Amino acid sequence: MAHDDAVQDFLKLAQIRPEHPRVEFLGRLVRAFMRFPYENLTKIIRAHECSDPIERLRLPSTIFGEHVEFGAGGTCFSLTYYFRNILAQCGYVCDTVLCDRSYGPDTHCALIACIDGARYLVDPGYLLEHPLVLPPRGIARCVSPTGEVMLTRLGATSQYLLSTVAGGKTTLRYRLKDVPVGDEVFHAKWIDSFSWAQMRHVCITRLEGNGQIYMRDAHLRYSTAERRAQEKIQHNYAHVVSHTFGIRADIVERARNYIGDT
């Protein structure tokens, strides 16, 4: 499925005209797509209100429509799938890859865009702000609002480690496997993700100004390259989340009602 309408809707909303594929334009598309927050509220709702595993998948038209109506976004599988369609219609050749996170193998996904013989990591589900070249050896780096991002190749293998550096501390985020996966495998993992343990917790992330706001359940964390701050939502949960992330309060309440207070 090409999802032409959803792609054109995004380009129109972002006021972007397709250009010849190049790294600079890819970066512009990446940053424009970050208007969609990472959030699993809509996924939690979908899991409880739709029994058909295929119908649960939030395709590009749903993501776009619910963003305009509710301020919603999606999780890594839905955002990656949408952005892959955008890149394809803008002339990019890209592969979908799977990544291992601390809570299990193949629990994250990303895209590798091919430009002039080089391969670039694009990760809309992790809010990676810039395309990051896959180094033939050693380490590639870029600066993010919360610090430095490093992509380290593991010897001559097809695997890379993505880490962040902030406040002098290096944190491993995931292991990327530069092995393209087909739609059948990708959709199978996407369907499986609705039963993962993360679906019992509210998780939302977005970049704002010179930093990142991350929320898990009632805990908010504000991060910049220089400092970290945390707070816990004590009262008016849906209102605070809505005000902080721009997602409509009734969506917040619906999702939370399904998983309860955590």
CORDALIN-V333262 format. One record per pair of residues at least 12 apart in sequence whose ideal C-beta (glycine too) atoms are under 10 Angstrom apart, sorted by the first residue. I is the first residue (numbers start at 1). J is the second residue. D is the distance in whole Angstrom. If there is no record, write none. Layout:
i={I:I}
j={J:J}
d={D:D}
This chain:
i={1:1:1:1:1:1:2:2:2:2:3:3:3:3:3:3:3:3:3:3:3:3:4:4:4:5:5:5:6:6:6:6:6:6:6:6:6:6:6:7:7:7:7:7:7:7:7:7:7:7:8:8:8:9:9:9:9:9:9:10:10:10:10:10:10:10:10:10:10:10:10:10:10:11:11:11:11:11:13:13:13:13:13:14:14:14:14:14:14:14:15:16:16:16:16:16:16:17:18:18:18:18:19:19:20:20:21:21:21:21:21:21:21:21:21:21:22:22:22:22:23:23:23:23:23:23:23:23:24:25:25:25:25:26:26:26:26:26:26:26:26:26:26:27:27:27:27:27:29:29:29:29:29:29:29:29:29:30:30:30:30:30:30:30:30:30:30:30:30:30:30:31:31:31:32:33:33:33:33:33:33:33:33:33:34:34:34:34:34:34:34:34:35:35:35:35:35:36:36:36:36:36:36:36:36:36:36:36:36:36:36:36:36:37:37:37:37:37:37:37:37:37:37:37:37:37:37:37:38:38:38:38:38:38:38:38:38:38:38:38:38:38:38:38:39:39:39:39:39:39:39:39:39:39:39:39:39:39:39:39:39:39:39:40:40:40:40:40:40:40:40:40:40:40:40:40:40:40:41:41:41:41:41:41:41:41:41:41:41:41:41:41:41:41:41:41:41:41:41:42:42:42:42:42:42:42:42:42:42:42:42:42:42:42:43:43:43:43:43:43:43:43:43:43:43:43:43:43:44:44:44:44:44:44:44:44:44:44:44:44:44:44:44:45:45:45:45:45:45:45:45:46:46:46:46:46:47:47:47:47:47:47:47:48:48:48:48:48:48:48:49:49:50:53:53:53:53:53:53:53:54:54:54:56:56:56:56:57:57:57:57:57:57:57:57:58:58:58:58:58:58:58:58:58:58:59:59:59:59:60:60:60:60:60:60:60:60:60:61:62:62:62:63:63:63:63:63:64:66:66:66:67:67:69:69:70:70:70:70:70:70:70:70:71:71:71:71:71:71:71:72:72:72:72:72:72:73:73:73:73:73:73:73:73:73:74:74:75:75:75:75:75:75:75:75:75:76:76:76:76:76:76:76:76:76:76:76:76:77:77:77:77:77:77:77:77:77:77:77:77:78:78:78:78:79:79:79:79:79:79:80:80:80:80:80:80:80:80:80:80:80:80:80:81:81:81:81:81:81:81:81:81:82:83:83:83:83:83:83:83:84:84:84:84:84:84:84:84:86:87:87:87:92:92:92:92:92:92:93:93:93:93:93:94:94:94:94:94:94:94:94:94:94:95:95:95:95:95:95:95:95:95:95:95:96:96:96:96:96:96:96:96:96:96:96:97:97:97:97:97:97:97:97:97:97:97:97:97:97:97:98:98:98:98:98:98:98:98:98:98:98:99:99:99:99:99:99:99:99:99:99:99:99:100:100:100:100:100:100:101:101:101:101:101:101:102:102:102:102:103:103:103:104:104:104:105:105:105:106:106:106:106:106:106:106:106:107:107:107:107:107:107:107:108:108:108:108:108:108:108:108:108:108:109:109:109:109:109:109:109:109:109:109:110:110:110:110:110:110:110:110:110:110:110:111:111:111:111:111:112:112:112:112:112:112:113:115:115:118:118:118:118:118:119:119:119:119:119:119:120:120:120:120:121:121:121:121:121:121:121:121:121:121:123:123:123:123:123:125:126:126:126:126:126:126:127:127:127:127:127:127:127:127:128:128:128:128:128:128:129:129:129:129:129:129:129:129:130:130:130:130:132:132:132:132:132:132:133:134:134:134:134:134:134:135:135:135:135:135:136:136:137:137:137:137:138:138:138:139:139:139:139:139:139:140:140:140:141:143:143:144:144:144:144:144:144:144:144:145:145:145:145:145:145:145:145:145:146:146:146:146:146:146:146:146:146:146:146:146:146:146:146:147:147:147:147:147:147:147:147:147:147:147:147:147:147:148:148:148:148:148:148:149:149:149:149:149:149:150:150:150:150:150:150:150:151:151:152:152:153:153:154:154:157:157:158:158:158:158:159:159:159:159:159:160:160:160:160:160:161:161:161:161:162:162:162:164:165:166:166:166:166:166:166:167:167:167:167:167:167:198:199:199:200:200:200:200:200:201:201:201:201:201:202:202:202:202:202:202:202:202:202:202:202:202:203:203:203:204:204:204:204:204:204:204:205:205:205:206:206:206:206:207:208:208:208:208:208:209:210:210:210:211:211:211:211:211:211:211:212:213:213:214:215:215:215:215:215:216:217:217:217:217:217:217:217:218:218:218:218:218:218:218:218:218:218:219:219:219:219:220:220:220:220:220:220:222:236:237:237:237:237:237:238:238:238:238:238:238:238:239:239:240:241:241:241}
j={59:60:61:81:85:183:60:85:88:89:59:60:61:63:64:81:82:84:85:86:88:89:60:85:89:60:61:64:59:60:61:62:63:64:65:82:85:86:89:60:61:64:82:83:85:86:87:88:89:90:64:86:89:60:61:64:65:67:68:29:32:33:35:36:60:63:64:67:82:83:85:86:89:29:32:86:89:90:32:35:64:67:68:28:29:31:32:33:35:86:32:28:29:32:33:86:90:90:86:89:90:91:90:91:90:91:87:90:91:92:93:94:113:114:115:116:91:92:115:116:113:115:116:118:120:130:131:133:131:90:91:92:115:87:90:92:94:113:115:120:122:130:131:120:122:129:130:131:83:86:87:90:92:113:122:124:131:83:86:87:111:113:120:122:123:124:127:128:129:130:131:129:130:207:86:73:79:82:83:86:87:122:124:127:73:79:124:127:128:129:206:207:67:71:73:206:246:63:64:66:67:71:72:73:74:78:79:82:83:124:125:127:206:67:71:72:73:74:79:127:204:205:206:207:213:245:246:247:73:74:75:76:79:124:125:126:127:203:204:205:206:207:214:245:70:71:72:73:74:75:79:202:203:204:205:206:215:241:245:247:251:252:255:73:74:75:76:78:193:196:198:199:201:202:203:204:255:259:66:70:72:73:74:75:202:203:204:241:245:247:248:251:252:253:254:255:256:258:259:58:62:63:66:67:70:72:73:74:75:78:247:251:254:255:56:57:58:72:74:75:77:78:193:194:198:199:203:255:75:194:198:199:200:201:202:203:251:254:255:256:257:258:259:58:66:72:251:254:255:257:258:58:62:78:194:255:193:194:195:199:255:258:259:194:199:254:255:257:258:259:254:258:194:187:188:190:191:192:194:195:187:190:191:190:191:193:194:77:78:81:187:190:191:193:194:72:73:74:75:77:78:79:81:82:190:78:81:82:85:74:78:79:81:82:83:84:85:86:82:74:78:82:78:79:81:82:83:82:247:248:251:246:247:248:251:242:246:247:248:249:250:251:252:242:245:246:247:248:249:251:204:245:246:247:248:251:124:125:127:204:205:206:245:246:247:124:125:108:109:125:190:193:194:198:199:203:99:101:107:108:109:110:123:124:125:126:190:193:96:108:109:125:186:187:189:190:191:192:193:194:124:125:190:193:109:123:124:125:126:127:96:97:108:109:110:111:122:123:124:125:126:186:190:96:109:111:124:125:183:186:187:190:124:110:111:113:122:123:124:125:96:109:110:111:113:122:124:186:124:111:113:122:111:113:114:115:120:122:112:113:114:115:119:110:111:112:113:114:115:119:120:122:180:110:111:112:113:114:119:178:179:180:181:182:109:110:111:112:180:181:182:183:185:186:189:109:110:111:112:121:123:158:160:176:177:178:179:180:181:186:110:174:175:176:177:179:180:181:185:186:189:121:123:125:126:159:160:162:173:174:175:176:177:159:161:174:175:176:177:126:172:173:174:175:198:172:173:174:175:196:197:198:196:197:198:175:177:189:177:181:185:186:188:189:192:193:174:189:192:193:196:197:198:123:125:126:162:173:174:175:176:189:193:123:124:125:126:176:181:186:189:190:193:122:123:124:125:126:128:162:174:176:177:178:123:124:125:131:180:131:134:176:178:179:180:131:131:133:131:133:134:135:136:131:133:134:135:136:178:132:133:134:140:133:134:140:142:149:151:160:162:176:178:149:162:173:174:176:205:149:162:164:173:174:205:144:145:146:205:206:207:212:214:142:144:149:151:162:173:142:143:144:145:146:149:207:212:142:143:144:149:144:149:150:151:160:162:151:151:153:158:160:176:178:150:151:152:153:160:153:156:152:153:155:156:151:152:153:151:152:153:160:161:163:152:153:160:165:165:225:164:165:166:207:211:212:223:225:207:208:209:210:211:212:223:224:225:164:165:166:167:207:210:211:212:214:222:223:224:225:226:228:164:165:166:167:168:169:170:171:211:212:223:224:225:226:163:164:165:166:170:225:162:163:164:165:166:173:162:163:164:165:170:172:173:163:176:172:176:176:178:175:176:177:178:176:177:178:179:175:176:177:178:179:174:175:176:177:178:173:174:175:176:174:175:176:223:225:223:224:225:226:227:228:223:224:225:226:227:228:216:258:259:217:258:259:260:262:215:216:217:259:262:215:216:217:218:219:237:241:252:255:256:259:262:215:216:217:216:220:241:244:245:247:252:221:223:245:244:245:246:247:223:222:224:244:245:246:224:224:225:226:223:224:225:226:227:228:229:224:244:245:230:233:240:241:244:245:262:232:233:237:256:259:261:262:231:232:233:234:237:240:241:256:261:262:231:232:233:262:232:233:240:241:244:245:244:249:249:252:253:256:261:250:251:252:253:254:255:256:252:253:252:253:255:256}
d={8:9:10:10:8:10:10:7:8:7:7:4:7:10:9:9:7:10:5:9:9:9:10:8:7:8:6:9:8:3:5:8:7:5:8:7:7:9:10:7:10:9:8:10:6:5:9:8:5:8:10:10:8:9:8:5:9:10:8:9:8:7:9:9:8:9:6:9:8:9:9:6:10:9:9:8:8:8:9:8:8:9:8:9:8:9:4:8:7:10:8:7:7:6:10:10:9:10:10:7:5:7:8:9:9:7:8:7:5:5:8:10:8:9:6:9:10:10:6:8:9:6:8:8:7:9:6:8:9:8:10:9:10:8:8:7:10:6:7:7:7:9:5:9:9:8:6:6:8:7:7:7:9:10:9:10:9:8:10:10:10:9:10:6:9:7:10:7:7:7:6:6:8:9:9:10:8:8:6:7:10:9:6:10:9:10:7:6:9:7:8:6:7:10:8:9:10:7:9:10:6:10:8:4:6:9:6:8:9:7:10:10:9:9:8:8:4:8:9:8:6:7:4:9:9:6:7:7:6:7:7:7:7:8:6:8:6:7:7:4:7:10:9:10:10:9:6:5:7:7:10:8:7:4:8:8:9:9:7:6:9:9:9:9:8:5:10:10:10:10:7:7:8:7:5:8:8:10:10:9:7:9:10:10:6:9:7:8:9:6:10:6:6:10:8:4:8:10:10:6:8:8:6:10:8:5:8:7:9:9:9:7:9:8:8:10:7:10:7:5:9:8:8:7:9:7:10:8:10:9:10:6:9:9:7:10:10:8:4:8:10:6:6:10:10:10:7:5:5:9:7:6:9:10:8:10:10:5:8:6:10:8:10:10:9:9:9:9:5:9:9:9:9:10:10:9:5:9:7:10:8:10:7:9:7:10:6:8:7:8:7:6:7:10:9:9:10:6:9:9:5:9:9:9:10:8:7:8:9:10:8:10:7:4:9:10:6:8:9:9:8:9:6:7:9:5:10:8:10:9:8:10:9:8:9:10:9:6:4:10:8:5:10:8:7:4:4:6:10:8:10:9:9:6:8:6:9:10:10:8:9:8:9:10:8:9:8:10:10:6:9:7:10:9:9:8:9:10:9:5:5:8:8:8:3:7:9:8:10:9:6:7:8:9:7:4:9:10:6:10:10:8:8:10:9:9:4:5:9:9:7:9:9:5:6:6:9:8:6:6:10:8:9:8:9:10:10:10:9:8:9:7:8:10:7:10:7:9:5:9:6:10:10:6:9:9:9:9:9:7:6:8:9:5:8:7:10:9:9:7:5:8:10:10:5:6:4:7:10:9:9:7:9:10:7:5:8:8:8:8:9:4:8:10:6:8:6:8:6:6:8:8:9:5:10:7:6:7:6:9:10:9:10:6:6:6:6:6:7:9:8:10:10:8:6:8:10:6:8:8:7:10:9:9:9:10:9:8:9:4:6:5:7:9:10:6:4:8:7:10:9:8:5:8:10:8:9:8:10:8:7:7:8:9:10:9:9:10:9:9:9:10:10:5:8:9:8:8:9:7:7:10:8:8:7:7:9:9:5:9:9:10:10:9:10:7:10:10:8:7:7:8:9:7:4:8:7:7:8:9:9:7:10:10:7:8:10:10:10:10:7:9:6:10:8:7:8:9:10:6:8:10:9:10:7:4:10:9:7:6:5:7:9:8:6:8:10:9:6:8:8:7:9:10:8:10:9:9:10:9:8:10:7:8:8:8:9:10:6:7:6:7:10:8:7:7:10:8:10:8:9:5:7:10:8:7:10:5:8:8:8:10:7:9:5:10:8:8:7:7:10:6:8:6:10:7:8:5:8:7:9:10:6:8:8:10:7:7:7:5:8:10:9:9:8:8:9:9:10:8:7:10:9:8:10:8:10:8:6:8:7:5:5:6:8:7:7:7:10:6:10:8:9:6:5:9:10:4:6:6:10:9:6:5:3:7:10:9:10:9:10:10:8:8:5:9:9:7:4:7:9:8:7:8:6:8:10:9:7:5:7:6:8:10:10:8:8:10:10:10:9:8:10:9:9:9:6:4:6:6:7:6:7:9:9:7:4:8:7:8:8:6:8:5:8:6:10:9:7:8:6:9:9:8:9:10:8:8:8:7:9:9:8:10:10:5:9:7:10:6:5:7:6:7:7:5:8:10:9:8:8:6:6:7:7:7:5:8:8:9:7:8:5:7:9:9:10:9:9:6:8:10:10:9:10:9:9:10:9:5:8:9:5:4:8:9:9:9:10:8:6:7:10:8:9:7:7:7:9:9:9:9:9:9:8:5:9:5:4:8:7:9:9:10:8:8:8:6:8:10:7:7:8:9:7:10:10:9:9:7:8:7:9:8:9:4:5:9:10:7:9:10:9:9:10:9}
